[in-house]
Amino acid sequence: MTLTQTTPKPFSQFDVVTADDHEAVVVCSDAATGLRGYIALHNTVLGPGMGGVRIRQYPTEQAALEDVLNLSRAMTFKNSLAGLNFGGAKAVIIADPHTDKTPELLRAFAHRINLLQGTYVTASDLGSTAADLDIMRTLCQWVPCKPKARGGLGDSAPLTSVGVFGGLKAAVKVRLGKDDLTGLHVGVEGVGKVGAQLVSYLIEAGCTVTISDTYQPAIDAVLAKHPQVKAVSTEQLSQEPLDVFSPNGIGGTITEAVANHLQASVVAGGANNPLARRDLAEVLHQRDILFAPDFVVNAGGVITIAAEMEGRTWESAEEQSKAIYNTTLSVLTRAKENDMLPLHAAIAQAQQRIDIHEEQSRLRS
């Protein structure tokens, strides 16, 4: 495990890290298990950095590093806007979650978390499961999301879906002036644990739903439960005439081409960092597409984790997740009233809480 990057080769990566103003980036490696990845601590002013571990293949290690930096930054804003006493962090493991993930690799990663002595709290993310967390938990205490049978609150995905659904409704209210979703056509990109539950909420709300996913079993599971849903390719979904486009899989799927051709009035989903570039928020805005920032609407998962760590109940976490509707409405209204991009309004609102906390801590010291 390397805490700093000092060899000549990674200088370009080091420049990325320092320019991004992260507090620390840990390079995790273990030859025996094949572990390769990063833990990024973006900001711990509000408390320990909290964010899940993403396990996926990346085209390059540079791509993995850029992903973990973007994800951890978003976690800082997400946890602040949710009113949590946690900072922003994230981890990525460079591996195919279907073929490369082993108990030995997960335990090696848990050991790296232990070396951070509680400054990083992990959870599940794309490619990692509750079973993976159980394995890590045998060596590491900073792994919440324990099963309910063992005193925890269980998987964080259900309340992530609750928050995304609420955030989506708030965005529809601001952009389309509708208090309900009846009759709207919603495209759901990615129907894993969060996206699949979101589809159920949308069907119950009277929406027409079209889905896409690169993993066929996930599509099959949704169609078996909701045969009225239409499945298309990921490329086709972004070209469908939609009222709402909801990205819920991997990040970066809203590329420049998608942003320029997307047929929707609202973008709101559970995917972290769905914009391939942050400036694409301006492209969507110029096309009169309302982008509800991902770190506002998908905070139900971290709310679940925080509630477990604070000894609160599932019902408490559920009520807080439902309040994401109000938070989203507040951010989007602030943006509209101040002629700001919603993304900028959300960051400003999150940073304001961090700055206040930092100033109070300075005065106390």
C-alpha atoms as one frame of an Amber mdcrd trajectory, in Angstrom:
protein
   0.000   0.000   0.000   1.355   3.402  -0.995   0.169   6.559   0.727   1.857
   8.976  -1.663   2.901   8.755  -5.276   6.624   9.505  -5.501   7.943   7.546
  -8.484   8.468   9.417 -11.765   5.852   7.537 -13.774   2.664   8.670 -11.939
   3.441  12.411 -11.987   0.522  13.061 -14.353  -1.756  11.320 -11.854  -0.241
  13.305  -8.997  -1.029  16.509 -10.867  -4.667  15.402 -11.181  -4.872  14.706
  -7.449  -3.300  17.945  -6.266  -5.292  20.056  -8.726  -8.470  18.484  -7.396
  -7.601  19.426  -3.799  -8.324  16.061  -2.249  -7.085  15.522   1.285  -5.577
  12.114   0.488  -5.531   9.452  -2.184  -4.435   5.946  -1.222  -3.160   3.550
  -3.860  -4.160   0.008  -2.900  -2.282  -2.935  -4.371  -1.627  -6.536  -3.445
   0.154  -8.896  -5.793  -1.046 -12.044  -4.055  -4.757 -11.307  -4.582  -4.562
  -9.077  -7.654  -5.938  -6.075  -5.754  -5.521  -2.794  -7.615  -7.444   0.323
  -6.761  -7.749   3.630  -4.947  -9.337   5.141  -1.855  -9.936   8.887  -2.191
 -10.678  11.176   0.749 -11.991  14.437  -0.651 -13.120  16.411   2.398 -13.528
  15.347   6.041 -14.547  18.666   7.603 -18.001  17.343   8.527 -16.729  13.955
   9.710 -15.157  10.713   8.451 -15.228  10.281   4.697 -18.081   8.002   3.676
 -18.621   6.425   0.273 -18.978   2.969  -1.238 -16.459   0.775  -3.009 -16.996
   0.423  -6.753 -15.679  -2.736  -8.414 -15.441  -2.579 -12.180 -13.066  -2.894
 -15.080 -11.516   0.348 -16.286  -9.720   0.905 -19.597  -6.729   2.384 -17.745
  -5.631   3.050 -14.182  -5.847   6.753 -14.996  -9.547   6.301 -15.774 -10.020
   4.569 -12.433  -8.245   7.388 -10.618 -10.326  10.059 -12.323 -13.496   8.149
 -11.456 -12.656   7.845  -7.767 -11.759  11.546  -7.594 -15.040  12.593  -9.177
 -17.056  10.172  -7.069 -15.460  11.209  -3.772 -16.009  14.896  -4.530 -19.678
  14.221  -5.202 -19.896  12.344  -1.893 -18.739  15.473  -0.051 -21.619  17.460
  -1.522 -24.091  14.596  -1.129 -23.405  14.055   2.564 -23.493  17.785   3.261
 -26.813  18.362   1.487 -28.330  15.360   3.269 -27.457  16.985   6.594 -25.071
  14.180   7.597 -22.021  14.478   9.811 -19.804  12.717   7.298 -17.338  13.916
   4.707 -16.811  12.706   1.169 -14.803   9.665   0.128 -14.965   6.800  -2.347
 -13.041   3.710  -3.364 -12.618   1.823  -6.612 -11.207  -1.639  -7.226 -10.080
  -2.351 -10.775 -11.571  -5.792 -11.435 -14.393  -7.579 -13.207 -16.960  -8.083
 -10.415 -18.264 -11.238 -12.090 -14.938 -13.038 -12.593 -12.112 -11.350 -10.649
 -13.712 -10.722  -7.275 -12.558 -13.189  -4.612 -12.838 -13.335  -0.808  -9.064
 -12.931  -0.615  -9.166  -9.745  -2.698 -11.964  -8.299  -0.559 -10.107  -9.095
   2.652  -6.977  -7.448   1.266  -9.016  -4.324   0.550 -10.528  -4.430   4.067
  -7.003  -4.412   5.475  -6.263  -1.203   3.552  -9.366   0.416   5.066  -8.127
  -0.558   8.534  -4.896   1.317   7.924  -6.914   4.523   7.614  -8.160   4.042
  11.199 -11.739   5.187  10.741 -11.208   8.148   8.433 -12.907   6.137   5.656
 -16.244   4.333   6.003 -17.231   2.113   3.092 -20.426   0.582   1.714 -21.616
  -1.174  -1.430 -21.631   0.428  -4.866 -21.613  -0.818  -8.439 -20.019  -4.238
  -8.525 -20.038  -4.784  -4.751 -22.746  -6.598  -2.814 -23.992  -7.208   0.715
 -22.157 -10.547   0.634 -18.923  -8.722  -0.219 -19.408  -6.403   2.744 -19.911
  -9.426   5.003 -16.512 -10.745   3.951 -14.843  -7.386   4.522 -16.571  -7.025
   7.876 -14.737 -10.061   9.256 -11.568  -7.935   9.274 -12.821  -4.345   9.298
 -15.184  -2.486  11.623 -15.736   0.450   9.270 -18.173  -1.456   7.050 -21.803
  -0.635   7.946 -24.901  -1.880   6.080 -25.076  -4.908   8.355 -28.053  -7.254
   7.805 -31.126  -6.406   9.854 -30.855  -9.791  11.568 -27.512  -8.672  12.986
 -28.659  -5.277  14.212 -28.014  -3.240  11.079 -30.327  -1.548   8.590 -29.415
  -3.817   5.688 -28.908  -2.890   2.061 -28.824   0.848   1.354 -30.266   0.490
  -2.175 -33.976   0.549  -1.190 -33.783   4.013   0.340 -31.599   5.216  -2.511
 -34.558   4.384  -4.750 -36.919   6.225  -2.413 -34.786   9.353  -2.648 -34.365
   9.162  -6.418 -38.111   8.822  -6.865 -38.689  11.867  -4.650 -36.015  13.911
  -6.403 -37.441  12.980  -9.781 -40.913  14.125  -8.683 -39.497  17.438  -7.441
 -37.749  18.027 -10.774 -40.964  17.266 -12.660 -42.815  19.768 -10.492 -40.265
  22.520 -11.200 -39.836  21.844 -14.918 -43.280  20.597 -15.979 -45.479  22.068
 -13.248 -46.975  18.675 -12.422 -47.565  17.385  -8.892 -47.901  13.802 -10.087
 -46.248  11.602 -12.691 -49.339  10.108 -14.309 -48.941   9.683 -18.052 -45.268
  10.641 -18.211 -42.815   8.605 -20.285 -39.700   7.826 -18.222 -36.561   6.208
 -19.567 -34.589   4.302 -16.934 -30.988   3.588 -17.878 -29.601   0.867 -15.606
 -31.980  -1.448 -13.768 -29.843  -2.893 -11.010 -30.957  -2.721  -7.386 -31.811
   0.997  -7.484 -33.122   1.239 -11.041 -35.329  -1.846 -10.761 -37.053  -0.540
  -7.638 -37.441   2.867  -9.271 -39.236   1.200 -12.194 -41.742  -0.285  -9.731
 -42.389   3.132  -8.197 -42.851   4.685 -11.643 -45.284   2.006 -12.799 -47.288
   2.456  -9.609 -47.336   6.208 -10.269 -48.891   5.679 -13.696 -45.830   6.212
 -15.902 -44.932   4.592 -19.188 -41.450   3.156 -18.681 -38.712   2.217 -21.142
 -35.522   0.642 -19.816 -32.010  -0.247 -20.889 -29.119  -2.103 -19.291 -25.920
  -3.720 -20.514 -26.601  -6.731 -18.252 -29.361  -8.861 -19.787 -30.359 -10.703
 -16.563 -31.234  -7.350 -14.999 -33.513  -6.531 -17.921 -35.108  -9.974 -17.779
 -35.894  -9.569 -14.075 -37.683  -6.240 -14.636 -39.668  -7.546 -17.626 -40.744
 -10.616 -15.655 -42.183  -8.352 -12.958 -43.493  -5.612 -15.266 -44.296  -7.041
 -18.724 -45.688  -3.666 -19.850 -42.192  -2.159 -19.738 -40.287  -1.813 -23.023
 -36.579  -2.632 -23.191 -34.258  -1.019 -25.743 -30.521  -0.598 -26.196 -28.697
   2.060 -24.207 -28.060   4.018 -27.405 -31.725   3.893 -28.396 -32.960   4.961
 -24.961 -31.250   8.349 -25.213 -33.039   8.902 -28.536 -36.516   7.962 -27.293
 -39.078  10.776 -26.924 -39.143  10.992 -23.114 -40.429  13.298 -20.436 -37.788
  12.127 -17.958 -34.431  10.443 -18.515 -33.214   8.644 -15.389 -29.619   7.333
 -15.420 -29.130   4.700 -12.715 -26.107   2.676 -13.814 -22.480   3.654 -14.248
 -21.488   7.291 -14.487 -20.502   9.274 -17.539 -23.232   7.996 -19.855 -24.462
  11.507 -20.668 -21.787  12.311 -23.197 -21.679  15.415 -25.363 -23.571  13.545
 -28.103 -26.270  12.422 -25.664 -26.577  15.895 -24.128 -27.060  17.422 -27.577
 -29.657  14.917 -28.782 -31.499  13.775 -25.659 -35.278  14.158 -26.002 -36.418
  14.790 -22.449 -37.464  17.668 -20.217 -35.888  16.325 -17.023 -32.776  14.338
 -16.135 -32.905  12.787 -12.653 -31.429   9.491 -11.546 -29.395   7.527  -9.064
 -26.174   7.188 -11.073 -23.185   8.976  -9.576 -21.647  11.539 -11.924 -23.859
  10.774 -14.937 -22.366  13.691 -16.880 -19.238  12.720 -18.803 -18.060  16.302
 -18.251 -19.347  18.826 -15.757 -19.784  21.499 -18.452 -22.466  19.336 -20.062
 -24.806  20.669 -17.383 -24.705  23.931 -19.340 -25.486  22.104 -22.584 -28.578
  20.558 -21.011 -29.592  23.916 -19.564 -29.318  25.625 -22.948 -31.602  22.939
 -24.381 -34.155  23.594 -21.592 -33.525  20.202 -19.988 -33.606  20.387 -16.196
 -30.738  18.406 -14.652 -31.392  17.439 -11.039 -27.869  16.946  -9.608 -27.210
  13.307  -8.842 -25.690  13.945  -5.421 -28.907  15.657  -4.355 -31.377  12.975
  -5.402 -29.415   9.777  -4.711 -28.550  10.409  -1.044 -30.906   7.752   0.358
 -28.092   5.229   0.522 -25.775   7.357   2.643 -28.719   8.337   4.825 -29.254
   4.632   5.539 -25.600   4.142   6.413 -25.489   7.206   8.676 -28.657   6.122
  10.474 -27.171   2.700  11.188 -23.927   4.166  12.499 -25.857   6.575  14.721
 -28.132   3.839  16.082 -31.287   5.213  14.464 -34.164   3.175  13.045 -35.069
   2.233   9.472 -38.177   4.397   9.815 -36.007   7.392  10.715 -33.812   6.819
   7.664 -36.864   6.366   5.458 -38.375   9.669   6.551 -35.071  11.434   5.945
 -34.839   9.829   2.487 -38.360  10.972   1.626 -37.257  14.503   2.554 -34.925
  14.428  -0.481 -37.997  15.654  -2.361 -37.862  18.870  -0.312 -34.086  19.220
  -0.637 -34.288  18.805  -4.413 -37.128  21.295  -4.615 -35.101  23.771  -2.549
 -31.998  23.433  -4.746 -33.914  23.688  -8.010 -35.956  26.643  -6.791 -32.788
  28.392  -5.636 -31.236  27.820  -9.044 -34.287  29.162 -10.851 -34.608  32.260
  -8.667 -30.905  33.122  -8.945 -30.499  32.204 -12.618 -27.971  29.514 -11.733
 -27.364  26.057 -13.062 -28.886  23.534 -10.622 -25.465  21.897 -10.381 -23.885
  25.160  -9.222 -26.735  25.883  -6.819 -26.392  22.446  -5.240 -22.619  22.766
  -4.816 -22.999  26.239  -3.299 -25.615  25.004  -0.830 -23.457  22.036   0.178
 -20.307  24.127   0.494 -22.100  26.665   2.663 -22.730  24.035   5.352 -19.121
  22.835   5.170 -17.776  26.395   5.492 -19.993  27.124   8.499 -18.870  23.939
  10.228 -15.223  24.698   9.496 -15.537  28.224  10.868 -17.286  26.979  14.036
 -14.518  24.438  14.557 -11.903  27.155  14.147 -13.615  29.370  16.719 -13.869
  26.502  19.214 -10.175  25.795  18.904
